[in-house]
Amino acid sequence: MTVTVRDLRSDARADLEGFARVRHDALPFILLTPDSLAHDLTRMHPEAHYRPLVAVADGEVIGTAQVHLTHESSEPGQGNVNVYVHPEHTRRGAGTLLVRAAEEHLVAHGATRLFAWVLDEPGNRAFAERHAYRASRAAHFLRLDLANGTLPPLQDPPPGVELRTGSDFAGDPRPLFELDAETTADEPSDVDTEFTDYEAWLKETWRHPLFSPELTSVAVVAGRPAAFSAARTDNGTRYGTAMTGTARAHRGRGLAKLAKNDSLHRARAAGYTKAFTGNDTGNGPMIAINEWFGYEVCATEVRYVRELG
C-alpha cells in the first residue's frame, strides 16, 4: 500500500474531515475541527508560510503535519513541525515522509531551528531522535469531567473587580489583545513570542471559529482587563482553555483563578461535558490552579528541537 504526501486542500471537505479525524484519534486533548482548519488555511499570517500536509494511502488520510514559521518571534528562522499519524497506520513510513516534506518547506523559507511536539511515549520519542531532534521542555495535557465532576463554588469578585465576558468587548477587543500579548510574552517557552500585529490577532484569534467570546471570562479593574480565561469549544461537548493569564500589575490576587472558575461554570451550564487545558511542566502556579479545579494529567508532550547547519 503506497503512502503519498501532499498539501491539505482547503476546498476538499474530505481532506479537512480526514485531517481532523487523524488529529482527534492521535491527540484527543486538543480541539480541532474541519472549519477551524479551513480558517487557519485562509487566515494565517503570510509570514508564517503555513503549510498543512496530509499523508494518504488508498485515498484515505492517515497522517498529518502542521508546518509553519513562528512569525511572532523576534528571532527569525524558528520553524514548527508537528506530525501525527493515525494510531492504526503507524510504521508505514507516513511520519518520515511528512517530516521530510515539512523540513524541506521550512528550510526553503529560511528556517534554522525546528521544533516539534512529541507525545511522551517510547516509540514517538525514538522516532524524533532518529530524525536528529533532541528533547527539550515538556508540557502536560489535562482533562476535567465537567458533567460529573465537582467544580469549586463560584466566588464573588473582590472589591474593585468586575467579571465580564469576552462578548462585552466585541465592539473593541483591543484591550484583550493587549492583555493576551502581555501574558503570552511571559509564558515558559523555547521561543519568545510577541503579539504586535493587532489585525493579525483579530483574524487568527478573535475571529477563530473555535474561540468562544461568550464563555471567555475577564476580570476587570478600573475599567481595564486585568486577568482572563480564554475559551474555545468544538460546538459539541468539548471545551478548552486557550489561555489563562493575569497582567503583571495584578498578579498574586487570585484573579486568574476567579476568571477561570467563572468560565468553567458557564461552560458546564451551556452543556459542555469535557474540559481540556495544557500546562508547561515548569509552570507550577498554573498547574496548582488546575489541580484546584480538579483537572488531571491525561498525557504529556515533549518539545524536540533540531538545529540546522
N, C-alpha and C positions, 0 to 999 in steps of 0.2 A: 504494500500500500504506500503510494508515493505521497510525501508531505511537501507542500509548497508554501512559500511565504509571500504575501503581497500586502498592499495598503488596505486598510479598512475603508470600505466605500460608504460614505455618508448617505448616499441616495438609495442604498440597498437595505431594506428592513431586515432581511435575513442575516446580513453581516452584523448589524447593530445588535440584534437579538442574540446571535451566536456569541459575540464578544461578551455581552452582559452575562450570558449563561455560564461561560467558562470562568469569568471572573468571580461570579457568585459561588460556583462549585469549588473553586480553588481557594477563594478568600471571602468567605461569607460574612466577614466582620466589617466590610466597607460597603457603603451604599453606592450603587451604580445602576443606571437604567439605560435602555436604548435612547431615550430622549436626552439624558444627560450626556451621553457620548456624542450625539449629534450636535448638541450645543457646544461642547468643547471643540469639536472639529471646526466649527464655523466661527468661533469667537475667541479662541486662544490667541494671545498676543503674537503678531508675526515674528517677533524676535525670539520666540520660544522654539520656532521651527518644529512645531508639534507634528508628530507622525505616528499615529497608532497603526500597528501591524497585526495581521492575523496569520496563523498557520492553519492550513486547510488540508484535509485528507478526505477523498471521496466526496467532495462538495460540502463537508462539514467543518465548521470552525472548531479546532481542537486546542488552539493556543493563542495567546495574545501578548502584545507588548505595547506599553505606553512609553513613548520616546519623546524627549524634549530637552531643551536647554533651560536652565534656571535664569530667566532673563531678569528677574527681580534682584539678582545678586550683584553686589558692587564688584565682584571678581569675575571676569569673563571666563568662558570655557568650561562651565560646570554643567555636565550632561547627566540625564537620568534615563536609566534602562530598567524598567520594571516588567519582568517577564513572568507569565503564569500559564501553565499548561493544565488542561483538564486532568484530574487525578486518574481517570481511566485511560489516558492516552500518553502517559509518560514513557520515557525510554524508547522513543521512536525517532529521536533527532529533531523534534519540533523546537525544543528550547534552544538548542545550538544554532539552528537556522535563524531563529528570531534574534538571538543575541548578535550574531554576525551582521545581520541586516541593520539592526539598531545602531551598532557601533560604527558601521560604515557611514550611515546617515549623519550621526553626531560629529564624527571626525571631519566630514566634508563641510560642516558648519562651524568648525573651529574649536571643538571640544578638546580639552587637555586632561580632564579628570572626569571619570564616570562613576556614578553612584547607583546602587541597586538595592532595593529592599528584598530580603530573602527570608522565608519562613524558617524559624529556628528548628529545623529537622535535619538529621544527618545527610540524607540524600540531597536536599536542597543546598546545604552548605558546601557539600563536596562538589556539586555542580558549579557553584560560584568560584570556588578555589581552583577548579580545573581551567577556568577561563581567566585566570590571573587576577581575580579580585581578592582583596584582603578584608577581614572583618573589622568593623568599626563599632559604632554605638548600637544600642538595641532599643526597642520600644515594645510596649505591651498593647494588645487589643483587650478591651474589657467589655463585658456584657452584663446587662441588668434586665431581669424579668419584670417588666412594667405591669404585666397583667396580674401576676401572683405575688410579687414582692411587696415589701412594706417600705414606702418612702418616708424619710423624716418629715415630721409635720411642717406645714407652712409657717413661716416666721414673718412677723411684722417688720418692715424696714426700720432701721434706727432713725432717730431724729435727723432731719435734713436730707434723707434719702428717699427717693421715689422709684417705684418699679414701673417700667413701661415695657411695651413690646416693640419689636423691630418695626412693625407696621406703623407705629406712631412717628417714625422718621421717614416715611415714604416720600414726603414732599421734599426732604433734604437729607439724604443719607450721609452726607459728608462727615458729620461728627462721628458716625460709626466707622467710617473709613479711617479716620484719624486714630481712633481707639484701636482698631484692628491692626493698623500699621505699627503702633507703639508696642502692643503686646506681642505681635509676631516677631518683632525685632529682638525681643528678649527670650524667645523660646530656645531651649537647647537644640543645637543643630550643628551638622558638619559644614553647612553653608550659610553664610549670613544672607538674610532676606530683607529687602527694603521695599515697602509699598510706597511708591511715589507717584504713580500714574492713576489718578482718580477715575478717569474714563475707563481704563482697563479693568480696574476693580469693579466698577459698575457692571461691565459685561461679564466678567469671569466669576464674580462672587455674588453681588446683589441680585442680578437677574438670572442666576443659575437655576435651572428647573428643580434641583433638589433643595435649594435654600428655602426655608420657611420663615419669613419675617413675622408671621402670626405667632409662631412658637418660640421665636428668639426673645429672650428676656434681657432687659437693660436696666441697670441701677444708675439712676441719675442724681447728681449732686450739683446744686446751684445751676440747674438747667443744662448741664453737660453730662454726657455719658461717662461714668466712672468705672463701670465693670459691665461685662456682658457674657451671655452664653448663647452662641450662635447655633441654631438648629437646622438640621437637614432631615428630610423624610423621603421615602420612596412612594408616597401617596397610597401606601398599603397599610402594613402593620409595623414597619421598621422606622425607627427614629435614631438619628445620630447627632452627636455633638461635634460640630466642625471646629469650634474654637471657644475656649472659655478663658477670660483674662481680665485683669484689672490695671487701670492706669497707674503708673509708678507713684503718683502723689497720693493714691488712696489705698495702697496695699496694706495688708495687716488688719483690715477691718471686717473681714468675712463677706465682702460684697460679691465676690465671685461665687461663693457657696450660696448666697442668697439668690442670685440670679439663676444659677443652675437649678436649684430646688424649685423655683417658680416655673421654669421651663419644663422640667420633668413632670410636675403635677399637671400642667396644662396639656402636655403630650398624652399622658395617661387618660385624662378626661376626654381627649379627642379621639380615643380608640386605638392608640399605638400600644403595642404589646411587648416590643423588644427594643431596648436602647443599647446603643454601641458608642464607644469612645476609644481614644487611644492616648497613651502617655509615653514619653521618653522615660526609660528606666531610671534616669537620673533626676527626674522632676518629682522629688519627694513631696512637696506641698500639694501638687495636683493629684498625685496618687493617693495621698491621705484623704483628700476631699472625696475622691471617687469611692474609696473604701467606705467612707462615712455614709454615702448614698446606698451602698450595698452592691456596687459593681464587683465583679470577679474577673480575674485574668483568664481569658479563654485561649490565647495564643500569643506568641512572641515573634517579632521580626528582628532580623539583624541587618544593619546597614553595611553593605560591602562597597569597597572603593577600588577603582583601578586607575592608576596613574599612567598616562600615555606619554611616551617619549620624553 
